[in-house]
């Protein structure tokens, strides 16, 4: 009969071996974010399928002005992104965000063409991270127009760099999270301030040393303007930096047409799996197969060198396990529908 100590030693060894096998076969959970939340506001009420934490609230403060409260998510710094959701040419931006007790407060402003405050539905998103350990190459910046960074994150722990390139133009570099390129991953950009301003991605490049996102901001007249803004870069990670879990996220660049495979990622199906079809002038139906698990958030940013801007005509829908973003809607500065470039990112809580 084996001695008890020998049996115990054998069992410990087996458990350790099984643990090693399990860890090796399962993607590692990212150490970030510290806090995050997102909300879907349909213009009258919070929609549960686009909201986490579940008790998140939206309080209208005036025409086109909203206070979002993310319960239990108080954190210094971080970034906010927001996308207008309405049947018409409107955009939304962040005014400010800050901790209040244990909660995180975000103030959102929405406008119609001409920079006039206007009520709109929207999808808003907050995240704050520190340390290292994001699922993939990932980083964000909240910056003053001078290039002075207010808040930042870099998955490799490096210091990000914002360089003004002229009025309303910036280069944002994320060192040490580079890739083979020439263009990999995706990005989202949001204007920050009290005056109607839209920011977008001019372009981005990927090299082994870094990711570089070039940002443009415009006033309501369509002229380049200096503005505070936030920018988030993601590659094989959710928009809040984690991955596996969550199991379900994806992004796509409409150049147009759809960009290279490494700018089209689906966490279940891999690269190149998401699809886009035209739904009319300035309208695109984007389908993310097998990642339609609520609650989730969708964010859209226009891309290109002009003053065009994009949002969503309607909230996204889920059919079975597929996510349908219907429709990404894009406009000229005057509010005319136009086919133009954009990035779209979807991230589930699950």
MOHUSUL-V575641 format. One record per backbone hydrogen bond with DSSP energy under -1.0 kcal/mol. NH is the residue of the N-H (numbers start at 1). CO is the residue of the C=O. E is the energy in kcal/mol with one decimal. If there is no record, write none. Layout:
# MOHUSUL-V575641
NH;CO;E + NH;CO;E
This chain:
# MOHUSUL-V575641
7;3;-2.0 + 8;4;-2.8 + 9;5;-2.3 + 10;6;-2.2 + 11;7;-2.5 + 12;8;-2.4 + 13;9;-2.0 + 14;10;-2.2 + 15;11;-2.7 + 16;12;-2.5 + 17;13;-2.3 + 18;14;-2.7 + 19;15;-2.6 + 20;16;-2.2 + 21;17;-2.2 + 22;18;-2.7 + 23;19;-2.5 + 24;20;-2.4 + 25;21;-1.7 + 31;133;-1.2 + 34;128;-2.3 + 35;128;-1.8 + 37;126;-2.4 + 38;52;-2.6 + 39;124;-2.5 + 41;122;-3.0 + 42;45;-2.4 + 47;40;-3.0 + 50;47;-1.7 + 51;48;-1.7 + 52;38;-2.7 + 56;53;-1.9 + 57;69;-1.7 + 59;67;-2.7 + 61;65;-3.0 + 62;65;-1.2 + 65;62;-1.8 + 66;108;-2.6 + 67;59;-2.3 + 68;106;-3.4 + 69;57;-2.3 + 70;104;-3.2 + 73;70;-1.5 + 74;102;-2.1 + 79;127;-2.3 + 81;125;-2.1 + 83;123;-2.2 + 85;121;-3.0 + 86;312;-2.2 + 88;86;-1.9 + 90;88;-1.5 + 91;111;-2.1 + 93;109;-2.9 + 94;191;-2.0 + 95;107;-3.1 + 98;105;-2.3 + 100;103;-3.4 + 103;100;-2.0 + 104;70;-2.3 + 105;98;-3.1 + 106;68;-2.6 + 107;96;-3.0 + 108;66;-2.6 + 109;93;-2.7 + 110;64;-2.4 + 111;91;-3.0 + 112;116;-2.5 + 115;112;-1.8 + 118;110;-2.1 + 122;41;-2.1 + 123;83;-2.3 + 124;39;-2.2 + 125;81;-2.3 + 126;37;-3.0 + 127;79;-1.8 + 128;35;-2.5 + 133;155;-1.1 + 135;241;-2.3 + 139;233;-2.1 + 140;153;-1.8 + 141;231;-2.2 + 142;151;-2.8 + 143;229;-2.5 + 144;148;-2.8 + 147;144;-1.9 + 150;142;-3.0 + 151;142;-1.6 + 153;140;-2.3 + 155;138;-2.5 + 157;154;-2.3 + 161;173;-2.1 + 163;171;-2.8 + 165;169;-3.1 + 169;166;-2.0 + 170;215;-2.1 + 171;163;-2.5 + 172;213;-2.5 + 173;161;-3.1 + 174;211;-3.2 + 176;209;-2.7 + 179;207;-1.0 + 185;262;-2.5 + 186;234;-2.4 + 188;232;-1.9 + 190;230;-2.2 + 192;228;-2.4 + 193;94;-2.4 + 198;218;-2.6 + 200;216;-2.8 + 201;302;-2.3 + 202;214;-3.2 + 205;212;-2.5 + 206;182;-2.9 + 207;210;-2.4 + 210;207;-1.0 + 211;174;-1.6 + 212;205;-2.5 + 213;172;-2.9 + 214;203;-3.0 + 215;170;-2.2 + 216;200;-2.2 + 217;168;-1.7 + 218;198;-3.2 + 219;223;-2.7 + 222;219;-2.0 + 225;217;-2.1 + 229;143;-1.7 + 230;190;-2.6 + 231;141;-2.3 + 232;188;-2.4 + 233;139;-3.2 + 234;186;-2.5 + 238;242;-2.8 + 241;238;-1.8 + 244;246;-3.4 + 250;346;-2.6 + 251;265;-2.0 + 252;344;-2.1 + 254;342;-3.1 + 255;257;-2.8 + 259;253;-3.1 + 263;260;-2.3 + 264;261;-1.9 + 265;251;-2.0 + 266;270;-1.4 + 267;249;-2.7 + 270;266;-3.1 + 272;264;-3.8 + 275;287;-2.0 + 277;285;-2.0 + 279;283;-2.4 + 283;280;-2.2 + 284;328;-1.8 + 285;277;-2.9 + 286;325;-2.2 + 287;275;-2.6 + 288;323;-2.9 + 292;321;-2.9 + 293;291;-1.8 + 296;49;-2.0 + 297;347;-2.4 + 299;345;-2.4 + 301;343;-2.3 + 303;341;-2.2 + 304;201;-2.7 + 309;331;-2.2 + 311;329;-2.6 + 312;84;-2.3 + 313;327;-3.0 + 317;324;-2.6 + 319;322;-2.3 + 322;319;-2.3 + 323;288;-2.7 + 324;317;-3.2 + 325;286;-3.2 + 328;284;-2.7 + 329;311;-2.0 + 330;282;-2.1 + 331;309;-2.9 + 332;336;-2.5 + 335;332;-1.7 + 338;330;-1.9 + 342;254;-2.0 + 343;301;-2.9 + 344;252;-2.4 + 345;299;-2.6 + 346;250;-2.9 + 347;297;-2.3 + 348;248;-2.6 + 349;295;-2.8
